[in-house]
């Protein structure tokens, strides 16, 4: 599979992801620290949990609507709301007005938007890919996501405290570009005639009793899909560990690493504190992903799924366990390298499993349900801020090791069912 052979929409979405991803990464990784500064650690845990809950609810509704109305319309609506929310956040952090409360309300709305945006955007990608080229496409998006995070987090680590207004304003400008791109360049990929057999009015589908009943039926059918539930639980446990870097781990590092000159090697030193360390770790993670993704993909493609999963999850879990308990910069950087190697090795395979599990006529609905994995991980990571106030660093490390290893075991037990479904789809 070559890049020029990809569907038009995938090329456009990659371009949009590049600019939007960089803009968002300049602020999002540091929002938990911002709220902890203004509201305290325990209240921050509550606020972050509220925002994630909003994302879950909106995702359930939006995913189902996208399987009725199509992808492009939902993306246009959500990107418009994104634009307004980031504009409000910029105003709330301007030189003329500052309000942490207004910032949180905007942040809450942005999270609600992501609950809809993510599943619909991914469903569009699934619409124009198949079993043979899907791993390649997922690898491209994974690589692009980490590239934008590396660039954005590096900028944010240096400028977030002093130039939030400029960062949020820049995101507003980028969202204008993204919105016009979606309106004028994205093609609808949802075949309403094929997917919807019953001739009901659009109003009844999205606003009436039929919508509620049909949504409940769809999600009830998902709840009976044991393989999908196992996939979701495994992802929830593994992603919770990684998400803590922006919550409890990040807050701990900011408190415990006081600004000082770190002698990297002879004649070269860095002046870093906790906030800079978080940015550097995220930058290391994403740069290594960008550099290693292609190499790791070639190695993984020659190995069996079981071996890929064992190596990947083991390295990932060990790395993040060390990051949870250490304050030493050199140890933190080494541990992040180990964790990233495991991440690069296993994530494309884990992501491709979702394309196998989601039926073609319920893709957005399945992807919205899978949003529980991501949002649930963020919620648990937010709750960890509260838990870290009562647990020792070593206890948090042991807990993260347990979460990661249990998630890895669930992935391993799922592999036979995935192979069976994948072989069946290849024959269809």
C-alpha positions in Angstrom: 0.0 0.0 0.0 1.4 3.4 -1.0 0.3 6.8 0.3 -0.8 8.1 -3.1 -3.2 5.1 -3.3 -5.1 6.2 -0.2 -8.6 7.6 -0.3 -8.9 11.4 -0.7 -10.4 11.8 2.7 -7.6 10.1 4.5 -5.0 12.4 2.9 -7.1 15.4 3.9 -7.7 14.2 7.5 -3.9 13.6 7.9 -3.3 17.2 6.8 -5.9 18.6 9.2 -4.6 16.3 12.0 -1.1 17.8 11.6 -2.0 21.4 12.2 -4.8 20.8 14.7 -2.8 18.2 16.6 0.1 20.6 17.0 -2.1 23.4 18.2 -4.0 21.3 20.7 -0.8 19.7 22.0 0.5 23.1 23.1 -2.1 23.3 25.8 -3.9 20.0 26.5 -1.0 18.2 28.3 -0.7 21.0 30.8 -4.4 21.7 31.6 -4.4 19.4 34.7 -1.5 21.4 36.1 -3.3 24.6 35.3 -6.4 23.5 37.1 -4.4 22.1 40.0 -2.8 25.5 40.5 -6.1 27.3 40.6 -8.4 24.8 42.2 -6.1 22.3 44.1 -5.3 18.7 43.4 -8.4 17.1 44.7 -10.9 19.5 43.1 -8.9 19.1 39.8 -9.6 15.4 40.0 -13.3 16.1 40.3 -13.3 18.6 37.5 -11.4 16.4 35.1 -13.8 13.5 35.9 -16.7 15.8 35.0 -15.2 16.7 31.7 -14.6 13.1 30.8 -18.1 12.2 31.8 -19.4 14.8 29.4 -17.2 13.3 26.7 -18.7 9.9 27.3 -22.3 11.0 27.1 -21.8 13.1 24.0 -19.9 10.2 22.4 -22.8 7.8 22.9 -25.3 10.2 21.3 -23.0 11.4 18.5 -21.8 8.0 17.5 -25.4 6.7 17.0 -26.4 9.9 15.1 -23.5 9.5 12.7 -24.8 6.0 11.8 -28.0 7.7 10.8 -27.0 11.1 9.3 -23.5 10.5 8.0 -20.0 11.5 8.9 -19.3 14.9 7.2 -22.3 16.8 8.7 -21.3 15.8 12.2 -17.7 16.8 11.7 -18.8 20.2 10.5 -21.0 20.8 13.5 -18.4 19.6 16.0 -15.6 21.6 14.4 -17.8 24.7 14.6 -18.4 24.2 18.3 -14.6 23.5 18.8 -13.9 26.9 17.3 -16.3 28.7 19.6 -15.0 26.9 22.7 -11.4 27.6 22.0 -12.3 31.3 21.3 -13.9 31.5 24.7 -10.9 29.9 26.3 -8.6 32.4 24.6 -10.7 35.3 25.9 -10.6 33.8 29.4 -6.8 33.8 29.3 -6.3 37.1 27.6 -4.3 40.1 28.9 -7.6 41.9 29.6 -9.5 39.1 31.3 -8.7 36.0 33.2 -11.1 33.4 34.6 -10.1 29.8 35.6 -13.8 29.0 35.9 -14.5 30.1 32.3 -11.5 28.2 31.2 -12.9 25.1 32.7 -16.3 25.5 31.2 -14.7 25.9 27.8 -12.5 22.8 28.5 -15.7 20.9 29.5 -17.3 21.8 26.1 -14.2 20.8 24.2 -14.1 17.4 25.9 -17.8 16.9 25.0 -16.9 17.7 21.4 -14.1 15.2 21.4 -16.6 12.5 22.5 -18.4 13.0 19.2 -15.5 14.0 17.0 -13.2 11.0 17.6 -15.7 8.1 16.8 -17.1 9.9 13.7 -13.7 10.7 12.3 -12.4 7.2 12.8 -15.6 5.7 11.3 -14.9 7.8 8.2 -11.5 6.2 8.0 -12.9 2.7 8.4 -15.5 3.4 5.7 -12.7 3.9 3.1 -10.3 1.1 4.2 -10.4 -2.7 4.4 -8.7 -5.5 6.3 -5.7 -5.5 4.0 -4.8 -1.8 4.2 -6.2 -0.8 7.6 -3.0 -1.6 9.6 -1.0 0.7 7.3 -3.5 3.5 7.6 -3.6 3.2 11.4 0.2 3.3 11.5 0.1 6.5 9.5 -2.3 8.2 11.9 -0.5 6.9 14.9 2.8 8.3 13.5 1.2 11.6 12.7 -0.5 11.9 16.1 2.9 11.4 17.9 4.7 13.8 15.5 2.2 16.6 16.3 2.3 15.8 20.0 6.1 16.1 20.0 6.1 19.4 18.3 3.1 20.8 20.2 4.2 19.6 23.7 7.7 21.0 23.1 6.2 24.4 22.3 3.8 24.2 25.2 6.4 23.3 27.8 8.3 26.5 27.0 5.3 28.9 26.5 2.2 27.6 28.4 2.7 29.5 31.6 3.5 32.9 30.0 1.7 32.8 26.6 -1.6 30.9 27.1 -3.5 33.6 25.2 -1.4 33.3 22.1 -1.6 29.5 22.2 -5.4 29.4 22.5 -5.7 32.1 19.8 -3.5 30.1 17.5 -5.7 27.1 18.0 -8.7 29.2 17.0 -7.0 30.2 13.7 -6.1 26.5 13.0 -9.7 25.4 13.6 -10.9 28.0 11.1 -8.7 26.2 8.5 -9.9 22.8 9.6 -13.5 23.8 9.4 -13.2 25.2 5.9 -11.3 22.1 4.8 -14.0 19.8 6.0 -16.8 21.9 4.4 -15.1 22.2 0.9 -12.8 19.2 0.6 -14.2 16.2 2.6 -16.4 13.7 0.8 -19.3 11.9 2.6 -18.4 8.2 3.0 -21.7 7.0 4.7 -24.0 5.2 2.3 -27.4 5.9 3.8 -29.3 3.8 1.3 -27.2 0.8 2.0 -26.9 1.2 5.7 -30.5 2.2 6.6 -33.2 -0.1 5.2 -36.2 1.4 7.0 -37.7 4.6 5.4 -38.1 6.9 8.3 -37.8 10.6 8.3 -34.5 12.2 9.4 -36.4 14.0 12.2 -37.6 10.8 13.7 -34.2 9.3 13.4 -32.4 12.0 15.3 -35.0 13.6 17.6 -37.9 11.3 18.2 -38.7 8.2 20.3 -37.4 6.0 17.5 -33.9 7.5 18.0 -33.8 6.7 21.7 -35.2 3.2 21.3 -32.9 2.4 18.4 -29.8 3.9 20.2 -30.6 1.7 23.3 -31.0 -1.4 21.1 -27.7 -0.7 19.3 -25.7 -0.3 22.5 -27.4 -3.3 24.1 -26.2 -5.4 21.2 -22.7 -4.1 21.7 -22.9 -5.0 25.4 -23.5 -8.6 24.3 -20.4 -8.7 22.2 -18.0 -10.3 24.6 -14.9 -9.9 22.4 -15.5 -6.2 22.1 -16.1 -5.8 25.8 -12.8 -7.7 26.5 -11.0 -5.4 24.1 -12.4 -2.4 25.8 -11.4 -3.4 29.3 -7.9 -4.3 28.2 -7.5 -0.9 26.5 -9.0 0.8 29.5 -6.4 -0.7 31.9 -3.4 0.0 29.6 -4.4 3.5 28.7 -5.1 4.5 32.3 -1.4 4.0 33.0 -0.3 6.2 30.1 -2.9 8.9 30.9 -1.5 9.4 34.4 1.5 11.3 32.9 -0.8 14.3 32.4 -2.5 13.9 35.8 -1.1 12.4 39.0 2.4 11.7 37.7 2.6 15.2 36.1 1.4 16.9 39.3 3.9 14.8 41.4 6.8 15.7 39.2 5.9 19.4 39.3 5.9 19.3 43.1 8.9 17.2 43.6 11.3 18.3 40.9 12.5 21.8 41.9 14.1 23.9 39.1 17.8 23.1 38.8 20.6 22.7 36.3 20.7 19.1 35.1 24.2 18.1 33.6 23.2 15.9 30.7 26.8 15.3 29.8 30.1 17.1 29.9 29.7 20.8 29.1 25.9 20.5 28.4 23.3 21.2 31.0 19.5 21.9 31.1 17.6 24.1 33.5 14.5 22.1 34.2 11.7 21.9 36.8 8.7 19.6 37.0 6.8 21.2 34.2 9.7 21.1 31.9 10.3 17.5 32.7 6.8 16.6 31.8 7.2 18.3 28.4 10.6 16.7 27.8 9.2 13.2 28.6 6.3 13.7 26.2 8.6 15.1 23.6 11.0 12.1 24.0 8.0 9.7 23.7 6.7 11.2 20.5 10.0 11.7 18.9 10.9 8.1 19.5 7.6 7.0 18.1 8.2 9.1 14.9 11.7 7.6 14.6 10.9 4.0 15.5 7.4 3.5 14.1 8.4 2.3 10.6 11.2 0.1 11.9 9.0 -1.4 14.6 6.2 -2.0 12.1 8.4 -4.0 9.8 9.6 -6.2 12.7 6.1 -6.7 14.1 4.7 -7.7 10.7 7.1 -10.6 10.6 6.0 -11.9 14.0 2.9 -13.5 15.4 0.3 -11.4 17.1 0.9 -13.1 20.5 4.7 -12.3 20.5 4.1 -8.7 19.4 1.6 -8.2 22.2 3.7 -9.8 25.0 6.8 -7.8 24.1 5.0 -4.5 23.6 2.8 -4.5 26.7 5.6 -5.8 29.0 8.0 -3.0 27.9 5.2 -0.4 28.1 4.2 -1.5 31.7 7.7 -1.7 33.1 8.6 1.7 31.6 5.6 3.6 33.0 5.9 1.8 36.4 9.4 3.3 36.8 8.1 6.7 35.6 5.5 6.6 38.4 8.0 6.2 41.2 11.2 8.0 40.0 12.3 11.6 40.2 15.8 11.1 38.7 15.9 12.7 35.2 18.2 10.1 33.7 16.1 7.2 35.0 12.9 8.9 33.8 14.3 9.4 30.3 15.5 5.7 30.2 12.1 4.5 31.4 10.2 6.5 28.8 12.4 5.0 26.1 11.5 1.5 27.3 7.8 2.4 27.5 7.8 4.0 24.1 9.5 1.0 22.5 6.6 -1.2 23.9 4.0 1.4 22.7 5.4 1.6 19.2 5.5 -2.2 18.9 2.0 -3.0 20.0 -0.4 -0.1 19.3 -0.8 -0.4 15.5 -1.8 -4.1 16.1 -4.2 -3.2 18.9 -5.8 -0.4 16.9 -6.3 -2.7 13.8 -8.3 -5.1 16.1 -11.0 -2.4 16.5 -11.6 -2.4 12.7 -12.1 -6.1 12.9 -14.5 -6.0 15.8 -16.8 -3.1 14.5 -19.6 -4.3 12.1 -19.8 -2.2 8.9 -23.3 -0.9 9.7 -22.6 0.1 13.3 -19.1 1.6 13.0 -19.7 4.9 14.6 -21.7 3.3 17.3 -19.0 0.8 18.1 -16.3 3.5 18.0 -18.4 5.7 20.3 -18.7 2.8 22.7 -14.9 2.3 22.4 -14.6 5.9 23.4 -15.4 4.7 26.8 -12.0 3.1 26.8 -10.2 6.3 26.2 -12.5 8.5 28.3 -12.6 5.9 31.0 -8.8 5.8 31.1 -8.8 9.6 31.4 -11.4 9.4 34.2 -9.4 6.8 36.1 -6.3 8.9 35.6 -8.1 11.9 36.9 -9.3 9.9 40.0 -5.7 8.9 40.5 -5.0 12.5 41.4 -7.3 12.0 44.4 -5.8 8.6 45.1 -2.2 9.9 45.0 -3.0 12.2 47.9 -3.6 9.1 50.1 -1.2 6.5 48.5 2.6 6.4 48.5 4.6 6.7 45.3 5.5 3.0 45.5 1.9 2.0 46.0 1.0 4.0 42.9 3.8 2.3 41.0 2.6 -1.2 42.0 -1.0 -0.3 41.0 0.1 0.8 37.6 2.1 -2.4 37.0 -1.0 -4.4 37.9 -3.2 -2.4 35.6 -0.8 -2.7 32.6 0.0 -6.4 33.0 -3.7 -7.3 33.5 -4.6 -5.3 30.3 -1.9 -7.2 28.4 -3.2 -10.5 29.5 -6.7 -9.7 28.3 -5.3 -8.7 24.9 -3.5 -12.0 24.7 -6.7 -14.0 25.5 -8.5 -12.0 22.8 -6.2 -12.9 19.9 -7.9 -16.2 18.8 -11.3 -14.4 18.5 -9.7 -11.6 16.5 -8.0 -14.0 14.1 -11.3 -15.8 13.5 -13.2 -12.6 12.7 -10.3 -11.2 10.6 -10.2 -14.4 8.5 -13.9 -14.3 8.0 -13.8 -10.6 6.8 -11.0 -11.4 4.4 -13.3 -14.0 2.7 -16.3 -11.7 2.4 
